[in-house]
Amino acid sequence: MVIINVKLLSGFVLDKSSLGPLKNDPTVKRVDLEEGHVIIYLDGLKQKETKTYSLAIEEDVPVRNLKPAVVKVYDYYQTSDEAVSEYSSPCAESDEVNEV
């Protein structure tokens, strides 16, 4: 079994309507929502095969200097077998201040 743990960006919430297609995907066995995380359970992944899963998130509270959030993929039975990546919002406020 493979777990995909998606940490939500600070100040963002999950658009729960995006869970429908995910839950209907035959490779997805279960989806759990925990405080600030979406946890996706898969029966497994084939080596060298690419799979794409999508979630929509919405900004709930503006956060300055938004830091990337982590997505961790790991084997349920062998947690040391893991891959970690980060994502960020393409709409994140830049650190630059524009003067008017």
All heavy atoms as an XYZ file, in Angstrom:
785
protein
N       0.856     -1.185      0.000
C       0.000      0.000      0.000
C       0.891      1.234      0.000
O       1.912      1.266      0.661
C      -0.910     -0.006      1.221
C      -1.837      1.190      1.263
S      -2.978      1.207      2.639
C      -4.109     -0.057      2.131
N       0.497      2.235     -0.753
C       1.242      3.487     -0.868
C       0.386      4.622     -0.304
O      -0.820      4.680     -0.535
C       1.599      3.781     -2.345
C       2.268      5.135     -2.489
C       2.480      2.679     -2.898
N       1.032      5.503      0.451
C       0.361      6.665      1.041
C       0.909      7.932      0.393
O       2.120      8.080      0.240
C       0.630      6.753      2.562
C       0.365      5.427      3.264
C      -0.149      7.909      3.179
C      -1.044      4.976      3.251
N       0.003      8.816      0.003
C       0.381     10.156     -0.461
C      -0.174     11.137      0.568
O      -1.382     11.239      0.745
C      -0.187     10.473     -1.855
C       0.246      9.421     -2.873
C       0.241     11.881     -2.293
C      -0.411      9.574     -4.235
N       0.727     11.823      1.263
C       0.333     12.775      2.295
C       0.587     14.181      1.763
O       1.735     14.578      1.571
C       1.139     12.522      3.578
C       0.681     13.385      4.729
O       0.159     14.473      4.532
N       0.898     12.907      5.936
N      -0.497     14.903      1.497
C      -0.401     16.252      0.934
C      -0.698     17.258      2.039
O      -1.810     17.307      2.559
C      -1.413     16.447     -0.222
C      -1.288     17.843     -0.815
C      -1.241     15.378     -1.285
N       0.318     18.043      2.405
C       0.101     19.110      3.386
C      -0.447     20.312      2.630
O       0.068     20.675      1.582
C       1.400     19.468      4.093
C       1.217     20.533      5.158
C       2.487     20.770      5.919
C       2.368     21.738      7.054
N       1.318     22.688      7.076
N      -1.504     20.899      3.155
C      -2.075     22.084      2.506
C      -1.213     23.297      2.805
O      -0.606     23.402      3.876
C      -3.507     22.310      2.988
C      -4.492     21.175      2.695
C      -5.875     21.532      3.230
C      -4.565     20.874      1.209
N      -1.174     24.215      1.852
C      -0.459     25.475      2.062
C      -1.098     26.239      3.214
O      -2.321     26.184      3.409
C      -0.522     26.336      0.801
C       0.260     25.831     -0.406
C      -0.177     26.585     -1.657
C       1.747     25.986     -0.183
N      -0.290     26.957      3.981
C      -0.810     27.779      5.078
C      -1.825     28.773      4.537
O      -1.596     29.421      3.515
C       0.323     28.549      5.760
O       1.225     27.652      6.356
N      -2.956     28.860      5.219
C      -3.999     29.796      4.812
C      -4.916     29.265      3.726
O      -5.811     29.971      3.271
N      -4.714     28.026      3.291
C      -5.535     27.431      2.234
C      -6.382     26.295      2.793
O      -6.013     25.655      3.778
C      -4.657     26.883      1.107
C      -4.122     27.940      0.189
C      -3.109     28.791      0.596
C      -4.632     28.092     -1.092
C      -2.611     29.772     -0.249
C      -4.143     29.079     -1.945
C      -3.137     29.917     -1.522
N      -7.534     26.076      2.170
C      -8.416     24.960      2.522
C      -8.686     24.149      1.259
O      -8.596     24.655      0.143
C      -9.748     25.440      3.148
C      -9.507     26.116      4.487
C     -10.502     26.358      2.210
N      -9.045     22.903      1.467
C      -9.348     22.016      0.362
C     -10.710     22.345     -0.222
O     -11.677     22.560      0.513
C      -9.347     20.570      0.860
C      -9.718     19.511     -0.162
C      -8.647     19.393     -1.234
C      -9.943     18.179      0.519
N     -10.803     22.397     -1.542
C     -12.088     22.477     -2.230
C     -12.601     21.040     -2.306
O     -12.113     20.239     -3.096
C     -11.906     23.069     -3.627
C     -13.183     23.070     -4.448
O     -14.199     22.497     -3.996
O     -13.167     23.627     -5.558
N     -13.531     20.695     -1.430
C     -13.971     19.302     -1.292
C     -14.605     18.748     -2.559
O     -14.653     17.536     -2.746
C     -14.902     19.162     -0.088
C     -14.140     19.371      1.204
C     -14.959     19.102      2.420
C     -14.088     19.365      3.646
N     -14.825     19.387      4.857
N     -15.038     19.619     -3.465
C     -15.593     19.112     -4.726
C     -14.516     18.443     -5.572
O     -14.820     17.643     -6.450
C     -16.284     20.227     -5.511
O     -15.332     21.151     -6.003
N     -13.248     18.748     -5.309
C     -12.161     18.131     -6.076
C     -11.893     16.691     -5.622
O     -11.120     15.979     -6.264
C     -10.879     18.968     -5.972
O     -10.329     18.920     -4.676
N     -12.536     16.260     -4.532
C     -12.345     14.893     -4.057
C     -13.115     13.874     -4.887
O     -12.739     12.701     -4.929
C     -12.759     14.761     -2.589
C     -11.870     15.461     -1.576
C     -12.436     15.288     -0.177
C     -10.445     14.947     -1.655
N     -14.194     14.289     -5.557
C     -15.017     13.376     -6.352
C     -14.218     12.587     -7.366
O     -14.205     11.345     -7.328
N     -13.529     13.262     -8.289
C     -12.742     12.521     -9.280
C     -11.653     11.658     -8.630
O     -11.369     10.556     -9.097
C     -12.110     13.620    -10.140
C     -12.980     14.817     -9.932
C     -13.530     14.700     -8.535
N     -11.081     12.144     -7.553
C     -10.036     11.393     -6.861
C     -10.605     10.094     -6.282
O     -10.052      9.012     -6.463
C      -9.429     12.257     -5.758
C      -8.209     11.706     -5.048
C      -7.052     11.540     -6.009
C      -7.816     12.632     -3.914
N     -11.747     10.195     -5.602
C     -12.358      9.015     -4.988
C     -12.879      8.028     -6.038
O     -12.994      6.836     -5.762
C     -13.489      9.434     -4.051
C     -12.983     10.080     -2.774
C     -14.130     10.460     -1.861
C     -13.615     11.008     -0.547
N     -14.706     11.375      0.366
N     -13.197      8.517     -7.236
C     -13.680      7.648     -8.309
C     -12.549      6.994     -9.102
O     -12.805      6.159     -9.959
C     -14.605      8.416     -9.253
C     -15.922      8.763     -8.588
O     -16.410      8.032     -7.731
N     -16.489      9.902     -8.958
N     -11.322      7.408     -8.837
C     -10.175      6.813     -9.531
C      -9.981      5.388     -9.006
O      -9.880      5.182     -7.800
C      -8.931      7.657     -9.244
C      -7.725      7.217    -10.040
O      -7.423      6.000    -10.053
O      -7.067      8.078    -10.632
N      -9.943      4.394     -9.890
C      -9.838      3.003     -9.437
C      -8.541      2.679     -8.692
O      -8.482      1.697     -7.960
C      -9.954      2.178    -10.727
C      -9.669      3.127    -11.823
C     -10.011      4.496    -11.340
N      -7.508      3.507     -8.852
C      -6.250      3.245     -8.142
C      -6.279      3.773     -6.716
O      -5.415      3.436     -5.917
C      -5.047      3.867     -8.894
O      -5.187      5.285     -8.928
C      -4.929      3.315    -10.299
N      -7.263      4.626     -6.402
C      -7.371      5.222     -5.057
C      -8.299      4.358     -4.211
O      -9.448      4.127     -4.572
C      -7.900      6.673     -5.144
C      -8.134      7.244     -3.754
C      -6.932      7.541     -5.932
N      -7.788      3.895     -3.088
C      -8.573      3.035     -2.204
C      -9.303      3.830     -1.131
O     -10.386      3.463     -0.705
C      -7.669      1.984     -1.536
C      -7.079      1.028     -2.530
C      -8.182      0.348     -3.327
C      -7.683     -0.316     -4.573
N      -8.699     -0.547     -5.557
N      -8.708      4.915     -0.680
C      -9.309      5.688      0.409
C      -8.694      7.081      0.416
O      -7.543      7.262      0.038
C      -9.011      4.980      1.736
C      -9.759      5.532      2.916
C      -9.600      4.607      4.110
N      -8.715      5.242      5.074
C      -8.062      4.589      6.008
N      -8.146      3.279      6.115
N      -7.301      5.226      6.854
N      -9.476      8.062      0.879
C      -8.978      9.429      1.042
C      -9.417      9.894      2.428
O     -10.595      9.828      2.770
C      -9.539     10.389     -0.030
C      -9.026     11.806      0.198
C      -9.178      9.910     -1.426
N      -8.469     10.338      3.231
C      -8.763     10.868      4.567
C      -8.398     12.340      4.604
O      -7.421     12.771      3.982
C      -7.956     10.146      5.647
C      -8.421      8.722      5.884
O      -9.536      8.370      5.442
O      -7.675      7.959      6.523
N      -9.179     13.096      5.360
C      -8.879     14.504      5.600
C      -8.503     14.650      7.065
O      -9.256     14.251      7.944
C     -10.101     15.367      5.291
C     -10.679     15.233      3.885
C     -11.917     16.097      3.746
C      -9.640     15.614      2.856
N      -7.330     15.196      7.302
C      -6.881     15.488      8.655
C      -6.518     16.963      8.682
O      -6.370     17.588      7.642
C      -5.685     14.616      9.034
C      -6.043     13.144      9.148
C      -4.880     12.292      9.626
O      -3.832     12.846     10.005
O      -5.034     11.065      9.618
N      -6.368     17.497      9.849
C      -6.078     18.923     10.012
C      -4.901     19.350      9.125
O      -3.755     18.995      9.378
C      -5.750     19.220     11.483
C      -5.575     20.683     11.793
C      -6.864     21.474     11.701
O      -7.936     20.904     11.963
O      -6.792     22.673     11.365
N      -5.212     20.071      8.051
C      -4.174     20.596      7.175
C      -3.540     19.587      6.235
O      -2.528     19.889      5.601
N      -4.105     18.385      6.136
C      -3.537     17.341      5.280
C      -4.638     16.597      4.537
O      -5.736     16.424      5.053
C      -2.776     16.301      6.111
C      -1.538     16.820      6.744
N      -0.286     16.622      6.215
C      -1.342     17.531      7.880
C       0.614     17.185      6.989
N      -0.007     17.744      8.012
N      -4.300     16.126      3.347
C      -5.132     15.178      2.608
C      -4.264     13.929      2.460
O      -3.126     14.005      1.989
C      -5.526     15.708      1.220
C      -6.340     14.672      0.470
C      -6.298     17.014      1.342
N      -4.802     12.790      2.883
C      -4.043     11.543      2.842
C      -4.739     10.591      1.872
O      -5.914     10.270      2.047
C      -3.906     10.931      4.239
C      -3.241     11.961      5.156
C      -3.093      9.642      4.179
C      -3.246     11.608      6.603
N      -4.004     10.196      0.845
C      -4.533      9.349     -0.217
C      -3.884      7.972     -0.105
O      -2.654      7.864     -0.040
C      -4.231      9.972     -1.597
C      -4.772     11.409     -1.661
C      -4.795      9.112     -2.717
C      -4.212     12.225     -2.801
N      -4.721      6.939     -0.082
C      -4.247      5.558      0.031
C      -4.410      4.857     -1.323
O      -5.481      4.884     -1.909
C      -5.063      4.793      1.075
C      -4.906      5.323      2.471
C      -5.643      6.428      2.906
C      -4.031      4.726      3.369
C      -5.504      6.921      4.190
C      -3.890      5.209      4.668
C      -4.631      6.305      5.065
O      -4.494      6.794      6.341
N      -3.321      4.238     -1.779
C      -3.322      3.493     -3.038
C      -2.927      2.047     -2.752
O      -2.179      1.788     -1.807
C      -2.292      4.081     -4.014
C      -2.287      5.595     -4.236
C      -1.107      5.981     -5.111
C      -3.586      6.038     -4.860
N      -3.403      1.120     -3.584
C      -2.950     -0.263     -3.440
C      -1.465     -0.373     -3.730
O      -0.763     -1.160     -3.124
C      -3.719     -1.186     -4.387
C      -4.912     -1.821     -3.707
O      -4.944     -1.845     -2.470
O      -5.806     -2.297     -4.417
N      -0.989      0.418     -4.642
C       0.428      0.381     -4.991
C       0.695      1.241     -6.206
O      -0.223      1.787     -6.811
N       1.952      1.367     -6.534
C       2.386      2.086     -7.725
C       3.366      1.199     -8.467
O       4.144      0.472     -7.847
C       3.090      3.397     -7.353
C       2.230      4.512     -6.783
C       3.112      5.664     -6.313
C       1.243      5.006     -7.814
N       3.326      1.255     -9.796
C       4.276      0.495    -10.594
C       5.525      1.338    -10.806
O       5.444      2.545    -11.039
C       3.650      0.114    -11.930
C       2.520     -0.871    -11.774
C       1.981     -1.304    -13.107
C       0.857     -2.298    -12.870
N       0.066     -2.553    -14.041
N       6.659      0.681    -10.725
C       7.924      1.371    -10.914
C       7.984      1.989    -12.306
O       7.547      1.377    -13.284
C       9.052      0.371    -10.720
C      10.379      1.008    -10.417
C      11.409     -0.023     -9.996
O      11.337     -1.179    -10.387
N      12.357      0.396     -9.199
N       8.464      3.202    -12.378
C       8.635      3.951    -13.632
C       7.320      4.321    -14.314
O       7.310      4.737    -15.453
C       9.524      3.176    -14.604
C      10.826      2.738    -13.993
C      11.977      3.176    -14.791
C      13.219      2.586    -14.170
N      14.300      3.432    -14.036
N       6.198      4.169    -13.625
C       4.911      4.578    -14.177
C       4.499      5.898    -13.523
O       4.567      6.040    -12.310
C       3.835      3.525    -13.898
C       2.476      3.909    -14.452
C       1.391      2.892    -14.126
O       1.700      1.848    -13.537
O       0.233      3.160    -14.455
N       4.100      6.851    -14.329
C       3.679      8.148    -13.820
C       2.178      8.153    -13.578
O       1.411      7.721    -14.433
C       4.037      9.254    -14.833
O       5.448      9.242    -15.054
C       3.619     10.613    -14.322
N       1.774      8.631    -12.422
C       0.350      8.814    -12.088
C       0.176     10.253    -11.642
O       1.025     10.810    -10.956
C      -0.082      7.897    -10.943
C      -0.422      6.485    -11.323
C      -1.574      6.349    -12.271
C      -2.904      6.586    -11.608
N      -4.032      6.530    -12.505
N      -0.933     10.855    -12.030
C      -1.231     12.224    -11.643
C      -2.548     12.257    -10.891
O      -3.541     11.692    -11.344
C      -1.336     13.128    -12.892
O      -0.102     13.056    -13.621
C      -1.613     14.565    -12.503
N      -2.529     12.897     -9.727
C      -3.734     13.099     -8.918
C      -3.864     14.597     -8.684
O      -2.873     15.281     -8.456
C      -3.627     12.363     -7.582
C      -3.447     10.871     -7.749
C      -2.196     10.289     -7.653
C      -4.529     10.055     -8.033
C      -2.023      8.930     -7.823
C      -4.369      8.691     -8.209
C      -3.119      8.132     -8.095
O      -2.949      6.778     -8.276
N      -5.103     15.100     -8.757
C      -5.315     16.542     -8.621
C      -6.224     16.856     -7.444
O      -7.208     16.155     -7.205
C      -5.958     17.108     -9.885
O      -5.099     16.937    -10.985
N      -5.889     17.916     -6.746
C      -6.711     18.478     -5.679
C      -6.797     19.979     -5.913
O      -5.822     20.594     -6.355
C      -6.072     18.245     -4.306
C      -5.979     16.819     -3.812
C      -5.106     16.758     -2.566
C      -7.357     16.276     -3.512
N      -7.935     20.560     -5.610
C      -8.076     22.015     -5.701
C      -8.071     22.585     -4.286
O      -8.705     22.038     -3.383
C      -9.375     22.373     -6.412
N      -7.327     23.660     -4.115
C      -7.314     24.344     -2.830
C      -7.680     25.801     -3.052
O      -7.474     26.346     -4.144
C      -5.949     24.219     -2.114
C      -4.807     24.764     -2.971
C      -5.676     22.776     -1.722
C      -3.467     24.796     -2.274
N      -8.250     26.402     -2.016
C      -8.671     27.803     -2.087
C      -8.051     28.571     -0.938
O      -7.967     28.050      0.182
C     -10.197     27.897     -1.963
C     -10.962     27.151     -3.016
C     -12.452     27.113     -2.729
O     -12.861     27.305     -1.567
O     -13.211     26.890     -3.678
N      -7.682     29.807     -1.221
C      -7.145     30.644     -0.161
C      -8.270     31.023      0.791
O      -9.304     31.533      0.383
C      -6.489     31.895     -0.737
C      -5.752     32.705      0.303
C      -4.994     33.864     -0.297
O      -5.455     34.413     -1.322
O      -3.950     34.214      0.258
N      -8.064     30.736      2.057
C      -9.035     31.036      3.104
C      -8.612     32.276      3.882
O      -9.425     33.133      4.191
C      -9.156     29.825      4.044
C     -10.245     29.976      5.068
O     -11.342     30.442      4.704
O     -10.009     29.622      6.239
N      -7.328     32.355      4.178
C      -6.761     33.463      4.938
C      -5.471     33.887      4.228
O      -4.600     33.046      4.001
C      -6.422     33.019      6.384
C      -5.769     34.149      7.164
C      -7.655     32.501      7.091
N      -5.339     35.159      3.878
C      -4.093     35.597      3.236
C      -2.895     35.402      4.172
O      -2.978     35.698      5.369
C      -4.318     37.084      2.960
C      -5.796     37.282      3.039
C      -6.313     36.251      3.991
N      -1.820     34.865      3.627
C      -0.600     34.639      4.397
C       0.551     35.297      3.659
O       0.764     35.030      2.476
C      -0.329     33.122      4.565
C       1.012     32.880      5.239
C      -1.450     32.455      5.338
N       1.259     36.163      4.347
C       2.439     36.802      3.748
C       3.622     35.847      3.799
O       3.728     35.026      4.697
C       2.795     38.088      4.490
C       1.789     39.209      4.264
C       2.233     40.511      4.910
N       3.455     41.036      4.328
C       3.515     41.806      3.252
N       2.405     42.146      2.623
N       4.660     42.263      2.811
N       4.500     35.973      2.832
C       5.704     35.138      2.761
C       5.348     33.655      2.827
O       5.939     32.893      3.591
C       6.683     35.505      3.892
C       7.100     36.956      3.818
O       7.317     37.500      2.749
N       7.182     37.596      4.973
N       4.393     33.263      2.018
C       3.911     31.888      1.990
C       5.041     30.928      1.627
O       5.726     31.119      0.633
C       2.771     31.772      0.973
C       2.052     30.444      0.885
C       1.344     30.139      2.211
C       1.040     30.483     -0.245
N       5.236     29.936      2.449
C       6.276     28.930      2.229
C       5.676     27.725      1.502
O       4.494     27.435      1.633
C       6.857     28.465      3.570
C       7.410     29.592      4.432
C       8.652     30.181      3.831
C       9.267     31.221      4.746
N       9.225     32.552      4.250
N       6.498     27.004      0.745
C       6.003     25.806      0.063
C       5.497     24.770      1.073
O       5.926     24.744      2.226
C       7.237     25.274     -0.667
C       8.168     26.429     -0.763
C       7.903     27.274      0.440
N       4.601     23.909      0.621
C       4.089     22.804      1.435
C       4.667     21.498      0.886
O       5.089     21.425     -0.267
C       2.568     22.775      1.404
N       4.656     20.477      1.715
C       5.305     19.212      1.388
C       4.281     18.160      0.949
O       3.192     18.068      1.512
C       6.086     18.699      2.622
C       6.624     17.300      2.390
C       7.217     19.643      2.961
N       4.662     17.387     -0.051
C       3.924     16.194     -0.455
C       4.885     15.024     -0.230
O       6.001     15.018     -0.748
C       3.510     16.236     -1.940
C       2.823     14.938     -2.332
C       2.619     17.430     -2.216
N       4.427     14.065      0.566
C       5.268     12.919      0.897
C       4.577     11.647      0.394
O       3.397     11.433      0.663
C       5.464     12.851      2.411
C       6.360     11.751      2.882
C       6.535     11.855      4.399
C       7.316     10.686      4.943
N       7.451     10.760      6.397
N       5.307     10.840     -0.360
C       4.803      9.566     -0.872
C       5.655      8.481     -0.229
O       6.886      8.541     -0.283
C       4.927      9.490     -2.412
C       4.401      8.160     -2.927
C       4.206     10.660     -3.065
N       4.984      7.497      0.397
C       5.756      6.451      1.065
C       4.994      5.130      1.102
O       3.780      5.092      0.923
C       6.165      6.877      2.480
C       5.020      7.193      3.403
C       4.523      6.233      4.289
C       4.435      8.450      3.412
C       3.480      6.524      5.146
C       3.390      8.748      4.266
C       2.924      7.779      5.134
O       1.874      8.066      5.979
N       5.744      4.072      1.327
C       5.190      2.728      1.443
C       4.645      2.562      2.859
O       5.355      2.807      3.832
C       6.288      1.698      1.156
C       5.764      0.276      1.114
O       5.132     -0.153      2.103
O       5.996     -0.407      0.108
N       3.410      2.142      2.968
C       2.749      1.980      4.259
C       3.504      0.992      5.151
O       3.610      1.178      6.354
C       1.309      1.492      4.039
C       0.511      1.300      5.297
C      -0.085      2.382      5.929
C       0.347      0.032      5.849
C      -0.830      2.218      7.087
C      -0.404     -0.151      7.002
C      -0.983      0.944      7.619
O      -1.712      0.771      8.760
N       4.034     -0.064      4.551
C       4.688     -1.119      5.317
C       6.190     -0.890      5.488
O       6.813     -1.487      6.362
C       4.455     -2.479      4.647
C       2.985     -2.797      4.527
C       2.325     -2.678      3.313
C       2.240     -3.171      5.643
C       0.969     -2.949      3.203
C       0.883     -3.440      5.553
C       0.257     -3.326      4.328
O      -1.083     -3.581      4.234
N       6.755     -0.055      4.649
C       8.189      0.230      4.682
C       8.356      1.744      4.609
O       8.706      2.292      3.564
C       8.868     -0.459      3.487
C      10.354     -0.533      3.551
C      10.831     -1.579      4.531
O      10.144     -2.541      4.814
N      12.016     -1.384      5.052
N       8.084      2.433      5.709
C       8.006      3.901      5.687
C       9.328      4.575      5.304
O       9.333      5.748      4.961
C       7.514      4.445      7.035
O       8.368      3.971      8.077
C       6.083      4.017      7.314
N      10.421      3.835      5.352
C      11.694      4.429      4.930
C      11.769      4.570      3.413
O      12.592      5.324      2.890
C      12.873      3.596      5.444
O      12.806      2.284      4.918
N      10.914      3.839      2.686
C      10.824      4.004      1.229
C       9.911      5.187      0.959
O       8.691      5.058      0.978
C      10.231      2.746      0.563
C      11.166      1.566      0.600
O      12.346      1.759      0.955
O      10.718      0.448      0.278
N      10.512      6.347      0.739
C       9.707      7.561      0.583
C      10.297      8.506     -0.441
O      11.476      8.430     -0.773
C       9.564      8.294      1.922
C      10.858      8.875      2.447
C      10.681      9.665      3.724
O       9.758      9.387      4.501
O      11.486     10.589      3.943
N       9.438      9.374     -0.923
C       9.838     10.474     -1.803
C       9.136     11.715     -1.283
O       7.975     11.658     -0.875
C       9.432     10.194     -3.240
N       9.841     12.825     -1.276
C       9.294     14.073     -0.752
C       9.488     15.173     -1.791
O      10.540     15.260     -2.418
C       9.983     14.468      0.576
C       9.445     15.781      1.107
C       9.817     13.371      1.620
N       8.442     15.971     -1.967
C       8.513     17.096     -2.888
C       7.768     18.270     -2.260
O       7.043     18.101     -1.284
C       7.893     16.716     -4.229
O       8.122     17.736     -5.169
N       7.937     19.437     -2.830
C       7.252     20.635     -2.348
C       6.437     21.245     -3.477
O       6.755     21.058     -4.648
C       8.254     21.680     -1.852
C       9.039     21.266     -0.640
C      10.001     22.351     -0.191
O      10.422     23.186     -1.030
O      10.344     22.360      0.993
N       5.407     21.976     -3.099
C       4.653     22.756     -4.079
C       4.328     24.097     -3.453
O       4.379     24.270     -2.238
C       3.374     22.027     -4.518
C       2.271     22.018     -3.482
C       1.240     22.955     -3.538
C       2.252     21.085     -2.447
C       0.222     22.950     -2.596
C       1.247     21.079     -1.507
C       0.234     22.005     -1.577
O      -0.758     22.016     -0.639
N       4.042     25.072     -4.293
C       3.660     26.397     -3.805
C       2.577     26.961     -4.710
O       2.323     26.436     -5.789
C       4.870     27.332     -3.761
O       5.463     27.419     -5.024
N       1.963     27.994     -4.260
C       0.896     28.621     -5.029
C       1.497     29.509     -6.113
O       2.366     30.333     -5.828
C       0.012     29.469     -4.114
O      -0.871     30.252     -4.888
N       1.024     29.367     -7.354
C       1.515     30.270     -8.394
C       1.036     31.697     -8.164
O       1.563     32.636     -8.745
C       0.931     29.693     -9.689
C      -0.239     28.892     -9.259
C       0.060     28.405     -7.864
N       0.048     31.855     -7.286
C      -0.503     33.179     -7.005
C       0.045     33.757     -5.713
O      -0.462     34.766     -5.221
C      -2.026     33.105     -6.897
S      -2.796     32.445     -8.378
N       1.054     33.112     -5.127
C       1.595     33.582     -3.847
C       2.098     35.015     -3.995
O       2.706     35.384     -4.995
C       2.722     32.676     -3.374
N       1.824     35.793     -2.977
C       2.241     37.191     -2.967
C       3.756     37.250     -2.994
O       4.430     36.556     -2.246
C       1.719     37.838     -1.666
C       2.051     39.289     -1.535
C       1.493     39.859     -0.231
O       0.425     39.447      0.202
O       2.182     40.731      0.337
N       4.294     38.083     -3.856
C       5.750     38.197     -3.924
C       6.250     39.050     -2.773
O       5.508     39.775     -2.128
C       6.178     38.802     -5.258
O       6.029     40.189     -5.235
N       7.545     38.946     -2.518
C       8.143     39.728     -1.429
C       8.357     41.176     -1.827
O       8.659     42.020     -0.989
C       9.498     39.109     -1.029
C       9.308     37.757     -0.386
O       8.254     37.508      0.214
O      10.257     36.956     -0.469
N       8.224     41.483     -3.114
C       8.442     42.842     -3.585
C       7.239     43.723     -3.201
O       6.097     43.299     -3.233
C       8.581     42.878     -5.108
C       9.788     42.115     -5.591
C       9.863     42.111     -7.105
O       9.172     42.948     -7.746
O      10.591     41.277     -7.635
N       7.546     44.969     -2.863
C       6.487     45.930     -2.550
C       6.460     46.953     -3.667
O       7.480     47.579     -3.964
C       6.755     46.621     -1.179
C       5.722     47.677     -0.912
C       6.800     45.587     -0.069
N       5.317     47.087     -4.299
C       5.185     48.079     -5.367
C       4.719     49.390     -4.769
O       3.726     49.435     -4.061
C       4.185     47.597     -6.413
C       4.644     46.354     -7.127
O       5.836     46.196     -7.361
N       3.722     45.475     -7.439
N       5.457     50.452     -5.078
C       5.075     51.766     -4.571
C       4.235     52.482     -5.607
O       4.461     52.394     -6.811
C       6.330     52.576     -4.243
C       7.106     51.973     -3.080
C       8.276     52.850     -2.697
O       8.114     54.086     -2.689
O       9.338     52.294     -2.433
N       3.247     53.216     -5.105
C       2.354     53.958     -6.000
C       2.585     55.425     -5.803
O       2.812     55.925     -4.785
C       0.883     53.601     -5.700
C      -0.029     54.395     -6.622
C       0.668     52.136     -5.846
